[in-house]
Amino acid sequence: MAKTVTLSSAGTATMFLDPVPRTTSVLLTFPSSGTVSVEVSLDDPTTTPAPTIAWALLSSAAQMISSNATGGLLYTVLSPIGGLRLNASSDSGGGTFTLKALQSVTA
């Protein structure tokens, strides 16, 4: 089952994933305006003591959504990841960004 987060204003929306070795498909859908970046963390938030979570841009997902773009983008991350988040510095112009992640066990 896919995990989902949404974001319709400036800020962040975060999801944590199962950190065991998995391939993750990431789907970003977006409104007709606004700018957002998709960020990834390799940290496992379930470890004790909890780590300081470090975030980095998901490769080519850096600020790809801008005005005049509509639809969605699909990414496949082959290595295990601990979390994903949407990060927007401005309002989405009345629409909602949706980030979905679906994991599958890798051999």
N, C-alpha and C positions, 0 to 999 in steps of 0.2 A: 504494500500500500504506500502510495506517495505521501510525503510530508509536504505541507504547504504553509507559506507565510505571505502576507500581503502588506503593501505599503502605499498610502495615498497622500502622504504629506512628507515634509522634510524629516529626516531621522533615519533610524535603522530598524530592520525586522530580521530577527535571527532564528535559525533552526540548528539544533545539534543533531548529529547523525551517529549511527552505530560505527564505532571506530575500528571494528575488525576488518580484515582485508576484504574490500568490496569495490566494485565498480559503481560509480554514481552517475546517473543521467540527470541533468539539470535543465529544466525548462523555464524560461523567462518569458512571460507575456506582459504586454505593456499598453498603455493608452496612447493617444496620438501625440502627446507632448510630455515634456519633462525629461529629466536626466537622472540616471541611476547607475550605480556600479554594483557588480556582483563580487563579493569577497569570500575568501575561503580561509579556513583555519585547519592546521594539522594537529592542534592540541586536542587531547581527550579530556572533556570537562568532567568525566566521571571519576578521574583519578583522585586519590587523597594523598596529600592536600591538593586542592583544586589548583590547576596551573593558571598563570596569567595568560589569558587567551590572546594570541597574536593573530592579526588579520592581514591578508594581502589580496591584491586584485586577482581574480580568476583569469589569468592569461589574457585572452583576447576579449574578455567581457568588460574591459575598462572603458567606461563612459560611452558605450556604443549606442545608447538610446538617446536620441535628441529629437527636437521638433521635426515634424514631417515624416517620422518613422512610425509604422504600425505593424502589428503582428506579434511574432515571437521568435525566440532564439533557443536552440538546443545545443547543449554542451555535454560531452562525455568525459568524466574524470576517471582515469584508469587506476590511480593509486588511492589508498584509503584516505579519507578526510574526516575531520572531527566536527566540522560545522560549515554552514553557509550563511551569508547575510546579504540583504539588500541595503545599500547606503545611498540616500538621496540628500543633496544639500539644498534642494528647493522643492516646492510643491509640484505635484504631477499634473497640474492643470485640470483638475476635476476627475481624473481617472485613477485607476488602481494598478500598480505593478503587482504581479503575482509570480512568486518563485516556487517551483515544485522540484522535489528531489526524490528519485526512485533508486534504491540500492539493490544490487544483486551480488551474491557471493562469487568471488573469483577463485579459480582453482589454484 
